[in-house]
Amino acid sequence: MKRNRSVVLAVVVSTFFVGFGGGVVFPILPNLGSILGISPFLVGVILSANRFTRIVANAPAGSLVDRVGTRGPLIAGLFVEAVATLGYVVAIGSSAPESWFVAARVVWGVGSAVVFATAYTIAADVSDGDSRGTSMGVVRGGITLGFPAGLVLGGVVSDLYSVSTAFVVAAGFALVASAVAYAMVPETHVSGRRTAVRPWELDTTPSTLAVGLVNFGLFFAYLGALFATLVLFVEAKGIGIWGYGPQAMSGLLMAITVLSAAGFMLGGGKLSDLHGTRLPTLFAFLGVSFVGFLALAFVDSLLPLVLACVCIGAGQGGSSGPLMALLADLTPDERMGRAMGTNNVLGDFGGGLGPVVTLPLVEHAGFAPIYAACAVVPLVAGAVLLGSLYTETVDG
């Protein structure tokens, strides 16, 4: 048990540092329209390029885990993310910044696909049904906790110094992450035989697809819509504090949201372990997400906005541990890598579709109807999951 906890801690530490690179871009990239003079649609493409890349890369990443294990791919994936973050520095000074940003986001997508597939598989490998929700919540929380630090870093450092400085600092932290993984993370996926699977193979069992659909809804609303539009929302409403501009202000708000999510990730997973069932906890937190987005559609001052962000983060985080643990509960060990890859494909499709859909629509329809629609999406996906599990139980 002690070794299992140290393995989970090692994954948390390494993914925490690489999370800086993921978070630093969000207060900056949505404002690239004014910085570089490019269209909202192209900004959406840049923001979503990593997620669309992961739609292609997640399945091979999951298959790679089932073939060769977790340690090597995790270290390599973290290093690739560091290289991608350095690509942002090149983009700012380039004569063709749009192309460089898209290329860097694509490379980041490849690295993060491998990191996510390995990190969640490690958590599943070293836990059982009584501790799986907690382990999944801790690992997902570790991946997430670096993100708010990066959000604040990206917004504040870019305001006080420069955009390039923020990207250089983030790249340095990503390199630290790969070094930590090399020193601390052992191999865990060491079953007696390696399953020879095609690199593009997905796990298409109904339970995996249903869990993935919930992941799609959560990522579409949270990372896809909210994070892509929050800097524009803050600017349009004139909300600020301490003299910070929209980039820094949105970075602070996103950090609050992610800190709330990280805190409730552990709580949601632990609660599902204590109850011995995942669905009640999962649906309770989906309801919290619904309340947060519905409130966001009507706020026009700082305090209600902060409370809405806390609710959205709590809903996202609290549902994550039970959702990932449910997937692990339903999946045999030899298919775990592919199941995690499939779940990530659907989540990234939602997260990638969010900015492309919502950024242009916000200009025409306003923020309120977009956020109200985002409140409903995870609930619909949760209803589909419940129906799928009920059908499997009855047929079984």
N, C-alpha and C positions, 0 to 999 in steps of 0.2 A: 504493500500500500504506500509506504514511504517513497519507494522508487517511482511509483506511478505519479505521485504528487510532484516530485521533482521534474519529471518529464513534462507534465502539464505546465509547470512554472517556466521551464526553459522555452517552451513554445510561446507562452505569453510574453516573455521578455523580448524575444526576437521579433515577434509580430508587432509588439508595441512600438519599437523603434522604426520599423518600416512604415507604420501608420502615419508618422509625421509627413512622409512624402505624399501620401494619399490626401491628407487633410489640407496641406499648404496650398493646394491649387484651387480649392473651391471658393475662397473669398476673392481670388484674382481672376480666374478664367471666365466666370460669368460676366465680368466687366471688360473683357477683351474687345467688345464692340467699340467702346470709347477709346481704349488704349491703342488698338490696331486699326480701327475703322472698318470692321468686318460685320456682316449681317448677323442678326440673332440666330438664324438657322445654322450658319456655319459655327457659331459659338456652341450651339447645341450639339453639332456633330463632333466638335473637339471634346466637349465634356463627356460625350457618350462613346467615343472611339474605343476606350479601354474596355467598356462593357460589351460592346458589339464584338470586339476581338475575343473576349472571354466566352462569348456564345459559341465560337468556333473552337477555342482552346480548352474549355473546361472538360469536354469529353476525353480528348487525348491526355489531359492532365490526370483525370481519374483513372484511366486505363494504365497510365505510366505507374501510378502508385500500386495498382494490383499486380503489375509486372515486376517492378524493381524495388519496391519499398518506399519509405518516406524520407529518410535522412538526406540522401543526395539531392533529390528534387527540391526539398525545402530550401537547402542552402543555395542551390542554383537560382531558384525563383526569387529569393530575396536579393541576390546580387543583380539579377536582371532589372529589378525594380529600381535599384540604385542608379544603374546606367541610364534608365529611362528618365529619372528625375534630372540628371545632368543635361538631358536633351532639352528640357525647358529653358535652361540657361542659354543654350545655343539658339533656340527659337527666338528669344527676345532680341538678340543682336543680329538676326538673320534678315536678309532682304526678302525672304519668303517665309515669314513666321508661321503662317497658317499650315503649311506643309510640314514644318518641323514639329509643331505642336501635335498635329495628327499622328505623325510617325512616333513621337515620344509616348503618346497615349496608347498607341497600338502595342509598343514594346512593353509598357507598364502592364497592359492587359494580359500579355503572355506570362509575365512573371507572377502576377497576382493570381492567375488561374492555378498555377502550380502551388503557390503558397497556400491558398484556401483549401485545395483538395488535400494537401498533405496535413495541414494543421487540424482539420476536422477529423481526418482519418486517424491521426495519432490520438486524439481525444477519445474516439470510439474504441481504439485498440486497447487503451490502458484503463478502461472503465467497464462496469457492468450495469445491469438495469437499475441497481440501487443508487448508483452514483453518476450515471451517465448524464442526466439533466444538469447536474452541478458542473461536471467536467466540460460539457458543451458550452454552458453559460460562461465559465471562466475563460475558455479559449476564445470564444467569440468576443467576450469582453476585452481580452487582451488585444485582439485585432482592432477593436474599436477604440480603446482608450488612447492610443497614439494619435488618433484622428482629431480629437478636440484640441490637443496641444498643437497639432499642425494647423488647425483652423485659426487659432489665435496667432500662431507664428506667422502664417501667411498674411493675415490681415494687418497685424501690428507692424511686423518687420517691413512689409511692403510700403506701409504708410510712413514709417520713420526713416527708412533707408531707401531700399529700392526693391522692385520685383525680382531682379536677378539675385540680390542678396538672399531673399527668402528662399529661392529655389536652390541655391548653393548650400545653405544650412540644411535643408530637407534632404538633399543628396548625401550629405555627410552622415546624417542619422541613419539613412538607409544602408550605407556601407557598414556602419556599426552593427546593424541588425544581422547582416549576413555573417559577420565575424562571431557574434554571440551564438548564432545557430550552429556554426562549425564547432565551437568550443563546448556547447552544452547539450545539443539535441542528439539522442541515440536513435538507432533504428528500432522501430516498433512493429512494422508490418511484416512479420517473419513467420507466417503460417507455413506448414509443411510443403506446400506446393504453390507455385506461381501460376495464376490463371492466364493462359495465353489468349488475349482478347485483342480485337481490332482497335486501333488507336481512336477511331471515331465512334466507338460503340457507346450507346447510352443505356441506362437502366430504365426500361419502359414499362415496368410493372405499375399497375394502377395506383398503388399506395405511394410510390416514389413520385409519380407525375402529380398526384393530388397535393402532396406536401410541397412540391416545387411550385405549384400554382399559387399557394399561399405566399411563398417566397417572392414570386413574381409581383403579387399585389402589394406586399410590404415595400419592396424595393422601388416599384414604380412611384408610389406615393412619397416615400421618405427620401431616398437618395436621388430618385429621378426628378420628381416635381419640386419638392420643398427646397432641396439644396441648390437646384438650378435657378430658382426664382427668388430666393430670400433676399439677395442683395438688391434686386430690382424692387421688391416689395418695400424694403426699408427705405430705399431712396424715394419711392413714390409717396410713401406716407410721411416722410420727413422725420422718421424716428431716430433718435440718437442720444448719446450720453458721453460726458467727458470730452466733448469736442471731436470724437472720432467720426470719420467719414463712413459712407455706406459699406465699403469693403471691410474695414475693421469692425464695424458694428455687426454686420452679418456674420463675420467670423466668430465674434463673441457669442452671438445667438446660436449659431450652429454648434459651438463648443458646449453650450448649456444643454442643447438637445442631445448631443452625443454622450455627454457625461451622465445625463439622466438615463439614456439607453444602456450605457455600460453598467451603471449601478443596478438596474433592474434585470440585466441579463443573468447575473448570478442569482438574484432573488427568484426569478421565474423558473430557472432550472432547478434550484434547490426545492422550491415549492412543489414542482411536479414530481420530484423524487420522494418527498415526504408523503404525498397523497397516493403515490403508486399509480398515477394515471396522468396523462399529458393534456388531454383535451380541455378539462375545465379551466386550467391555468391559461392555456393558449387562448381560449375564447374570451376570458376575462380581460386579457391584455389587448386583444384585437378591439374590444369595446373601448378601452382607454384611448387607443389610437384614433378611433372614430370620433370621440369627444374632442380630442385635441385638434384634429383637422377642421371639424365643424366650427369650433371656436375661432380658429385662425381665419376663417372666411369673413369674420365680422369684427376683428380687432382693428383699432386705429391709434393705440397708444402703447407705451413700452411695457407696463406691468402685465396687461392681458396677453401681450405678445409673448412675454417670457413664460407665463403660465401655460399658454397653448403649446409652446416648444417643449416644455417639461413633460406635458401629457403625451405629445407625439413621441418623444424619446422613450418615455416609460412604456408606451404601447409597443414600439418597435423592439426595445430591448427585452421586455418581459416575455414577449412571444417567441424570441429567438431560441432560448435554451430549450423549452419544451418542444419546439418545432424540430430542431436538429436531433434532439434525443428521440423523438417519435420516429424520425427517419431511421436512426440507428437501431431502434428496437425492432423495426419491421424488416431490416435488411440483413441477410447472411453475411458473415465476415468476408467471404471470397468476392462479394459484389460491392463491398463498402466504398471503395474508391470510385467506382462508376456511379453509384447512387449519389455520392457527394458531388461528383462532377455534373450529373444531370440536374440536381437541385440548384447548383450554381449557374448552370446554363439558363434556367428559367428565371432565377433571381436577376441575373445580369441582363436578360432580355427586358425585364421590367425596368431596371435601373437605366438601361440605355435608351429605351423608348421614351421614358419620362421627359428628359430635356428636349428631345426632338419634337415631341407633341406639345408640351406645355409652354415653352418659350414663345413660339409663334402665337399660340392661342391667347396667352396673357395680353398680348398687344391688342387683340381684337375683342376679347370677352371680359377682360379684367381678372383680378385675382380671386374674387369671392366664388364664382362658379367653378373655377378650376380646383380650389381647395375643398369645396363641398363635394365634388366628384371624387377627389382623392380620399375623402372620409369613407366612401362607400366601397371602394375597390377591394380592400383587404377583407371586409365582411363578406362580400360575394365569394371571394376565393375560399374563405373559411367554410362557408356553407357547402361549397363543392367538395371540400375535404371531408366534411362530416358525412355527406351523402355517399362518397366513395368508400369510406371505411364501413359504413352501415351495409352497403351492398356486398362488400367483401365478406363481412361477418355472416350475413344471411346466406350467401352462396356457399360459404365454407361450412 
